[in-house]
Amino acid sequence: MPGNPQLNANGELQHLLSTEGLPREILVQILDTAESFAGVTEREVKKVPLMRGKSVFNLFFEPSTRTRTTFEIAAKRLSADVINLNVAASSQSKGESLLDTVANLSAMQADVFVVRHGSSGAPYLIARHVKPHEHVINAGDGRHAHPTQGLLDLYTIRHYKKDFAQLTVAIVGDVLHSRVARSLIHGLTSLGVPEVRVIGPQTLLPAGVEALGVRVFHDMRAGLKDCDVVVMLRLQNERMDGALLPSAQEFFKHYGLTADKLALARPDAIVMHPGPMNRGVEIDSPVADGPHSVILPQVTFGIAVRMAVMSIVAGN
Amino acid sequence: MTKLPEAEALLPKLAAQLKARVTPATAMIGLHTGGAWLAERLHPLLGLKEPLGFMDIAFYRDDYAKEGLKHDPKRTRIPFEVEGRDLLLVDDVLYTGRTVRAAMNELFDYGRPRSISLVVLVDRGGRQLPIAAQYCGAQLEVPAGMRLRLKRAADGKLSLELERAG
């Protein structure tokens, strides 16, 4: 593939497919733009006219309520028209191919496709076949990437910690199945976070994860020591093959975030979670609802970040 | 081409015009970036009660479809109630009028002001919309291919600069 499939000939963001390979300047541009949109979302009138007349198609081949909803809200706040397609329930079950579905929607004058798909790489395939004025945003593909979630995590960290240059960030739990973890790790290393740790049992960490530039810990207490940011991952029950873990209770005992484990991190540490949470599995309720938790602000920031991504790609 | 006026010399003239007519209840908003610099200088001279507001009209521009999103939009911050207020909108250079149109649209998403007056350091002509400044430091004829901009030096001094539009 010539160059970066996410960028156009001028080096601007044409599609958002992954945080991997995104130039640092574009990451910063997205975070800065999101900060301006955060001001809009705090107003009485939470809407700007920027994308009037543009159509955003939410193309979800895999069920998701939260991500689809935040994309829908973001598009509406940009004054775009939003069309939600639960593709899993319609075309696909009638045997239509992915590219035929997209070609049909393109004939309905789409400007932006927000794609979630169970297969890694599906948004790339679509991005290679859309017209030059059409843009693809990856809303999660298989185990590969979930770049807007990674970006909203970066936004949240910058909001509370101001600067990436001195931070220690720990990502805890089921890294193996987590596209969120992968997107966040690429973003953190691009923005110059000096220490990114992954904490989890051998069976839930991808082989060779060190190659991403992270330190691996199997002992959660050792891994949490002096962390500024703790990112808990959802234990992906529906992806679990069975043999990876003895039980959820056993997992909680070793890798669940409790107040006494969190006490090993820095006193001003923040706790994040991409949601939806399994309370009592990867995170204890008092921590999820406690003073270190920024889990709900993450959701709010996610709207501003998605507004930024949509308006940047649709304008390029 | 006429010689460019000194921005620092225009400032007191503009402030004098404003002082004659503005009440302390009036609020001021500077448009990023040049208008914000100008507003920061004018605001303390007028004894206004409300803190200064700042606006970036990036999300209200009429050329998004053609130009896309400006690279570094600043956050709009209006630290007072817009509803029912007399407002001064401050920009450095008035040209086509499109920025002011966008700014007024954004303002109305904050509330319904009682009035809006436009304050500019220089009116360079070339209007494309029916917009006029109520307070103006100088009028200049600038050819269409040129860009007239306000600059701020490290010591805070303002100056006007003419360059070829790229």
Interface residues (C-beta under 8 A of the other chain):
Chain A: E12 Q29 D32 T33 E35 S36 F37 A38 G39 V40 R43 E44 V45 K47 V48 P49 L50 M51 G53 S311 I312 G315 N316
Chain B: D56 A58 F59 Y60 R61 Y64 A65 E67 G68 L69 H71 D72 P73 K74 R75 T76 R77 N105 E106 D109 Y110 G111
